Amino acid sequence: MQWLCVKIRASLTYAFSRCYLNAASVPFIGFRDNRRATMVNITEDLLRRRAEHNECEIFSLEEVSLHQQDIERIEHIERWCRDLKILYLQNNLIPRIENVGRLKKLEYLNLALNNIQVIENLEGCESLQKLDLTLNFVGRLSSVAALKENPHLGQLFLVGNPCALFQGYRDYVIATLPQLQCLDGTAVTRSERITANQGLEDLTRRILEQEDQYLSGNAQGKEEGAVDQTESQQTGGSTDSKQEDGTESDEERREKEFWHTPCSFTPESRLQAHRHLEKKRMAKEKGEQKKVKPPRTLITADGRVLNVNEPKLDFSLTEDDHNNRIVLDLAVYRHMDTSLMDVDVQPTYVRVSVKGKTFQMVLPAEVKPDSSTAQRSQTTGHLLLHMPRAEGEIKAPRNAPRPSKDAARCRPATSAPNPREVGVPQWLEVEAKCSLDIANIVACRRADQGPLEAFRQNPAATTPTTSDAFTDDPDVPPLV
């Protein structure tokens, strides 16, 4: 099994060098930025963020995806990206086609799910081969005649538009655009083209009549939609004031009424639905900002270290007595990058940060942070920490009070020892008064010279001296 070394960060007492590895945040193409609170425009920064596949260079960009960005207007693209071949602008709020006439190399333009009502301003796109206008509001079918200037246009999608419901819609488009090979995903046959060209004059008259009916009805629908929008804004202001005292059921009822109330299929209704969703999303973000989660306590106020396992990882803590060290095996995610981990070894505990989540474990003995090592398995992904124990450590016994000198002196000498006080230090007392006279003690000349050697060297010293007043009495026995 191969292991990968991991940096360890120690405390200030045991100085260790910390290694910072910052992973570059790369935005994803095609996903909506939920942090955006308002509708955006096409900017240079937006194009560079969407051009990471081209090393963020926009002058040589050939493909870019700008969908689901709430863009309201097409601008600056024809000046910054002249070599563009594929442009994705679906699911935005674009009301008209503009500022794309200088894109001579553009081959595919996707404008599905927008608010476009007229096909225009595409004459300069000489290389255009595919145009997607699915689910827009194109009601003037006669505006497809502007695509005659695009000789390479082979595919056109108009499904979901009001003009697709006109009688004779397919025949009119096929007859108007002779270069077209596929309409709404269906190939154009030779017989269809011949039939459409035979009755083109009559078909054009009927299409224009249906356009007038649609435009007149659309104008009336816009007026009704404007009235409904003002009423919804007024009621929305009153409902916002009632949300504080209202219940959750009232809010759900208003939400259902908004989505289930019939309305005209117009660009205004789509904008109204978009504003409603944006307002709801912003209210939700404000609510989440208010509920800030407090930081987790790792060390209490009195200095006690807590055991924490936020990432919920499996682990094993063992003591290697043979090598005099403590081993921690942490089951880190197998495919997680090592730069997302931060190891901090302290004398009494170890802390590992895994993707911002903290794992903390109190150690059974004091270790040396500066001698600790960290390795990661390249097969299982586990993190292995070897922490040598601190040598020469002297610990005072817990719950063992030391008796004072006054208490030891006051204890009677004749009392029996208390079995509960076994192991407690005792005090030895020496009496101040002693009957032994130590004034005439004289040290020997040599350390090995005893009384026998001194007697042999000077036997006269031991012979008693007789005085003149002494008389020997024969009746008295001698001293033995």
C-alpha positions in Angstrom: 0.0 0.0 0.0 1.4 3.4 -1.0 1.1 6.4 1.3 1.0 10.1 0.6 2.6 12.5 3.0 0.3 15.1 4.6 1.4 18.4 6.2 0.8 18.8 10.0 0.4 22.1 11.8 1.5 22.3 15.4 1.1 24.8 18.2 3.3 27.8 18.9 5.2 25.9 21.7 6.1 23.2 19.2 6.7 25.4 16.2 5.7 23.7 12.9 5.5 25.2 9.4 1.9 25.3 8.0 1.2 24.6 4.4 -1.7 26.4 2.7 -3.1 24.8 -0.5 -6.0 26.8 -1.9 -8.1 25.1 -4.5 -9.1 27.4 -7.4 -12.8 27.9 -7.6 -13.9 27.3 -11.2 -17.5 28.2 -12.2 -19.7 25.7 -13.9 -20.9 26.3 -17.4 -24.7 26.5 -17.8 -25.7 26.7 -14.2 -27.5 29.6 -12.8 -25.8 31.8 -10.2 -28.2 31.7 -7.2 -26.4 34.6 -5.5 -27.5 37.0 -8.2 -30.4 39.2 -6.9 -31.1 41.3 -10.0 -31.2 40.7 -13.8 -27.8 41.0 -15.4 -26.3 42.3 -18.7 -23.6 40.8 -20.8 -20.3 42.0 -19.4 -16.7 41.2 -20.1 -16.3 39.6 -16.7 -19.3 37.3 -17.5 -17.9 36.3 -20.8 -14.5 35.5 -19.3 -16.0 33.4 -16.6 -17.9 31.4 -19.3 -14.7 31.1 -21.4 -12.6 29.0 -18.9 -12.3 26.3 -21.5 -10.5 28.8 -23.7 -8.2 30.0 -20.9 -10.5 33.0 -20.3 -9.7 34.5 -23.6 -12.6 36.1 -25.4 -11.1 37.4 -28.6 -10.6 33.9 -30.0 -13.7 32.4 -28.4 -15.7 30.1 -30.7 -18.4 28.8 -28.4 -20.0 30.4 -25.3 -23.0 29.4 -23.1 -25.0 32.3 -21.5 -28.2 30.5 -20.8 -30.2 30.9 -17.5 -28.6 34.3 -16.7 -31.7 36.5 -16.8 -30.1 38.5 -19.6 -32.4 41.3 -20.9 -30.4 42.4 -24.0 -27.9 41.1 -26.4 -24.9 43.5 -26.5 -21.1 43.7 -26.8 -20.8 40.1 -28.2 -20.3 41.2 -31.8 -17.4 43.5 -30.7 -15.6 41.2 -28.3 -16.2 37.8 -29.9 -15.8 38.2 -33.6 -14.9 34.5 -34.2 -17.9 33.1 -32.4 -19.5 30.1 -34.0 -21.9 28.8 -31.4 -24.0 31.0 -29.1 -26.3 29.7 -26.4 -28.8 32.3 -25.0 -31.8 30.1 -24.1 -33.9 30.6 -21.0 -33.3 34.4 -20.6 -35.5 37.5 -20.8 -34.4 38.8 -24.2 -37.2 40.7 -26.0 -35.6 41.1 -29.5 -32.8 39.9 -31.7 -30.1 42.6 -32.0 -26.3 43.2 -32.2 -25.4 39.9 -33.8 -25.2 41.1 -37.5 -21.3 41.3 -37.4 -20.9 37.7 -36.3 -19.9 36.4 -39.8 -18.8 33.0 -38.6 -21.9 32.3 -36.4 -23.3 28.9 -37.3 -25.7 28.1 -34.4 -27.9 30.5 -32.4 -30.1 29.2 -29.6 -32.7 31.7 -28.3 -35.3 29.3 -27.0 -37.4 30.3 -23.9 -37.1 34.1 -24.4 -39.5 36.9 -25.1 -38.8 37.4 -28.8 -41.8 38.5 -30.9 -40.2 39.3 -34.3 -37.5 37.6 -36.4 -35.1 40.3 -37.4 -31.4 41.6 -37.6 -29.9 38.3 -38.8 -29.1 39.3 -42.3 -25.4 39.7 -41.5 -24.9 36.2 -40.1 -23.7 34.7 -43.4 -22.7 31.3 -42.0 -25.9 30.7 -39.9 -27.0 27.1 -40.3 -29.3 26.5 -37.3 -31.7 28.9 -35.5 -33.7 27.8 -32.5 -36.6 30.0 -31.4 -38.6 27.4 -29.4 -41.2 28.7 -26.9 -41.0 32.4 -27.7 -43.8 34.9 -28.7 -43.3 35.1 -32.4 -46.7 36.1 -33.8 -45.6 37.7 -37.0 -45.0 34.7 -39.2 -44.3 37.0 -42.2 -41.0 38.1 -40.4 -39.4 34.7 -41.4 -38.9 36.3 -44.8 -35.9 38.1 -43.2 -34.1 34.7 -43.2 -33.9 34.6 -47.0 -30.5 36.5 -46.6 -29.1 33.4 -44.8 -28.3 31.0 -47.7 -26.8 28.3 -45.4 -29.8 28.1 -43.0 -30.8 24.5 -43.0 -32.7 24.0 -39.6 -35.3 26.3 -38.0 -37.3 25.7 -34.8 -40.5 27.7 -34.2 -42.5 25.2 -32.1 -44.2 26.7 -29.1 -44.7 30.1 -30.7 -48.2 31.6 -31.5 -47.4 31.5 -35.2 -47.1 27.7 -35.1 -50.8 27.6 -34.5 -51.7 29.4 -37.7 -53.4 27.5 -40.4 -50.9 26.8 -43.2 -47.9 27.6 -41.0 -45.6 24.9 -42.2 -46.4 25.3 -45.9 -45.8 29.1 -45.6 -42.4 28.7 -44.0 -41.3 26.1 -46.5 -42.4 28.2 -49.4 -40.8 31.4 -48.0 -37.4 29.7 -47.2 -36.3 27.5 -50.2 -32.9 26.7 -48.5 -34.6 25.2 -45.5 -34.0 21.4 -45.0 -35.6 20.8 -41.6 -38.5 22.6 -39.8 -39.2 21.9 -36.1 -37.2 18.7 -36.2 -39.0 17.3 -39.3 -37.2 17.1 -42.6 -38.7 19.0 -45.5 -39.6 16.7 -48.5 -39.6 17.6 -52.1 -43.4 17.1 -52.5 -44.1 19.5 -49.6 -42.0 22.1 -51.2 -43.8 21.8 -54.5 -47.3 21.9 -52.9 -46.3 24.9 -50.8 -45.1 26.9 -53.8 -48.2 26.2 -55.8 -50.6 28.0 -53.4 -48.2 30.6 -52.0 -50.3 33.7 -52.9 -53.5 32.5 -51.3 -51.5 31.1 -48.3 -49.8 34.5 -47.8 -53.2 36.3 -47.6 -54.5 33.9 -45.0 -51.4 34.2 -42.9 -51.6 38.0 -42.9 -55.2 37.8 -41.7 -54.4 35.5 -38.9 -51.5 37.8 -37.9 -53.9 40.8 -37.7 -56.3 38.8 -35.5 -53.4 37.7 -33.2 -51.9 41.2 -32.9 -55.3 42.8 -32.0 -56.0 40.1 -29.4 -52.4 40.4 -28.1 -52.9 44.2 -27.6 -56.0 43.6 -25.6 -54.3 40.9 -23.6 -51.4 43.3 -22.8 -53.9 45.8 -21.3 -55.6 43.1 -19.2 -52.2 41.9 -18.1 -51.1 45.4 -17.1 -54.2 45.7 -15.0 -53.7 42.3 -13.4 -50.1 43.2 -12.7 -51.0 46.4 -10.9 -53.6 44.6 -8.8 -51.2 41.9 -7.9 -48.6 44.4 -6.8 -51.2 46.2 -4.6 -52.4 42.9 -3.1 -48.8 41.8 -2.8 -48.0 44.8 -0.7 -51.0 44.1 1.6 -50.1 40.4 1.8 -46.5 41.3 2.8 -47.9 43.3 5.8 -50.1 40.3 6.7 -47.3 37.8 6.6 -46.2 38.7 10.1 -49.6 37.9 11.6 -50.8 35.4 9.0 -50.3 31.7 9.2 -48.4 29.4 6.8 -51.7 28.1 5.2 -52.5 31.7 4.1 -49.2 32.0 2.3 -49.6 28.6 0.6 -53.1 29.6 -0.5 -51.8 32.9 -2.1 -49.1 30.9 -3.8 -51.6 28.5 -5.3 -53.8 31.3 -6.5 -50.9 33.0 -8.2 -49.9 29.9 -10.2 -53.4 28.5 -10.9 -55.1 31.7 -12.0 -55.4 31.7 -15.8 -53.5 34.5 -17.7 -52.7 35.3 -21.3 -49.6 33.9 -22.8 -47.6 37.1 -23.3 -44.1 38.3 -22.5 -45.6 40.4 -19.7 -46.9 37.3 -18.0 -43.6 35.6 -18.2 -41.9 38.7 -16.7 -44.4 38.8 -13.9 -43.8 35.1 -13.1 -40.0 35.8 -13.1 -40.3 38.7 -10.7 -42.5 36.6 -8.4 -39.9 33.9 -8.3 -37.1 36.4 -7.7 -39.0 38.0 -4.9 -39.6 34.7 -3.2 -36.0 33.6 -3.6 -34.7 36.9 -2.1 -37.1 36.5 0.9 -35.8 33.0 1.4 -32.2 34.2 1.3 -32.9 36.9 3.9 -34.5 34.4 6.1 -31.4 32.1 5.8 -29.1 35.0 6.6 -30.9 35.8 9.8 -30.5 32.2 11.0 -26.8 32.2 11.4 -25.5 28.9 12.8 -23.3 29.5 15.9 -19.8 28.1 15.7 -19.2 24.8 17.4 -17.4 24.9 20.7 -14.1 23.0 20.5 -12.5 24.2 23.8 -14.6 25.3 26.8 -14.0 28.4 28.8 -12.2 26.5 31.5 -9.7 25.0 29.0 -11.3 21.6 28.6 -10.9 20.1 25.1 -14.0 18.4 23.7 -14.2 15.4 21.3 -15.9 16.5 18.0 -16.7 14.5 14.8 -18.5 16.9 12.5 -17.7 15.0 9.2 -18.9 11.7 10.9 -15.9 9.7 9.9 -14.9 6.3 11.2 -11.7 6.3 13.2 -9.5 4.1 15.5 -7.1 5.3 18.2 -4.5 2.8 19.3 -1.4 2.9 21.5 1.8 1.3 20.1 3.8 0.4 23.2 6.5 -1.2 21.2 7.4 2.0 19.4 6.1 4.3 22.3 3.7 6.2 20.2 -0.1 6.8 19.6 -1.6 5.9 16.2 -4.8 7.5 14.8 -6.4 6.0 11.7 -9.0 8.3 10.2 -11.3 7.0 7.4 -11.2 10.1 5.1 -13.2 10.1 1.9 -11.3 8.1 -0.7 -11.6 10.5 -3.7 -11.2 13.8 -1.7 -8.3 16.0 -2.6 -5.6 16.2 0.0 -5.5 20.0 -0.2 -9.0 20.1 1.5 -7.5 18.7 4.7 -5.7 20.5 7.5 -4.0 18.6 10.3 -3.2 20.2 13.7 -1.4 18.2 16.3 -1.2 19.5 19.9 0.5 18.0 22.9 -2.8 16.7 24.4 -5.2 16.6 21.4 -5.3 16.4 17.6 -7.5 18.3 15.2 -8.2 17.5 11.5 -10.2 19.8 9.3 -12.0 17.9 6.4 -13.7 20.3 3.9 -14.3 22.8 6.6 -15.7 20.3 9.1 -13.7 19.6 12.3 -12.6 16.3 13.7 -11.1 16.7 17.2 -9.9 13.9 19.5 -8.3 14.1 23.0 -5.2 12.0 23.3 -4.7 9.5 26.2 -1.1 10.7 26.8 1.1 13.7 26.0 2.8 13.5 22.6 5.4 15.4 20.6 3.8 17.5 17.8 7.2 18.3 16.2 8.0 14.5 15.8 4.5 13.5 14.5 4.0 12.3 11.0 0.9 12.2 8.8 0.4 9.9 5.8 -2.6 9.2 3.5 -3.2 6.0 1.7 -3.4 6.3 -2.1 -5.7 3.3 -2.3 -8.2 3.7 0.6 -7.7 7.4 1.2 -7.3 6.9 5.0 -5.3 9.4 7.0 -2.7 7.8 9.4 -1.1 9.9 12.2 1.9 8.6 14.2 2.4 10.7 17.3 5.4 9.7 19.6 4.8 10.0 23.3 6.6 12.6 25.3 9.5 11.1 27.3 10.6 12.1 30.9 7.2 13.0 31.9 6.4 13.3 35.7 2.8 13.5 36.7 1.6 14.3 40.2 -1.0 11.8 41.6 -4.5 13.0 41.4 -6.6 13.3 44.6 -3.5 13.0 46.9 -3.4 16.0 49.3 -0.1 16.7 51.0 -0.3 17.0 54.8 1.0 20.1 56.4 4.0 20.2 58.9 1.8 21.3 61.8 -0.6 18.3 61.3 2.4 15.9 61.3 3.9 17.3 64.5 0.6 17.2 66.4 0.1 13.5 65.5 0.9 11.4 68.7 3.9 9.1 68.3 2.3 6.1 70.1 -0.8 6.1 67.8 -1.1 3.3 65.3 -0.8 4.2 61.6 -4.0 4.8 59.8 -4.5 2.3 56.9 -6.2 5.1 54.9 -3.0 7.1 55.0 -0.8 4.5 53.4 1.4 6.1 50.8 1.1 9.6 52.4 4.6 11.0 53.5 5.3 10.8 57.2 7.5 13.1 59.3 10.3 11.8 61.6 10.8 13.8 64.8 14.0 13.8 67.0 13.8 14.7 70.7 15.5 17.9 71.6 16.7 16.6 75.1 19.3 13.7 75.0 21.1 12.1 78.0 24.1 11.2 75.9 27.1 13.5 76.4 28.7 14.1 73.1 31.2 16.8 74.3 34.2 14.4 74.8 33.9 12.5 71.6 37.2 12.7 69.6 37.6 11.6 66.0 40.0 8.9 65.1 43.2 9.7 63.3 42.4 7.3 60.4 39.2 6.0 59.2 40.4 2.4 59.3 41.9 2.8 62.8 39.7 1.2 65.4 40.1 0.9 69.2 42.1 -2.4 68.9 44.8 -0.9 66.7 45.1 2.1 69.0 45.5 -0.3 72.0 48.3 -2.3 70.3 50.3 0.7 69.3 50.1 2.3 72.8 49.6 -0.3 75.4 50.9 2.0 78.2 47.9 4.2 77.6 45.7 1.5 79.1 47.9 0.7 82.1 46.3 2.1 85.2 48.4 4.6 87.2 48.9 4.0 90.9 48.8 6.8 93.3 50.5 7.1 96.7 47.3 7.1 98.6 46.2 3.7 97.2 46.7 0.6 99.4 46.0 -2.9 98.1 43.7 -4.8 100.4 44.2 -8.6 100.0 40.8 -9.4 101.4 39.1 -7.5 98.5 38.8 -9.7 95.3 40.1 -8.2 92.1 37.8 -6.7 89.6 37.0 -9.0 86.6 
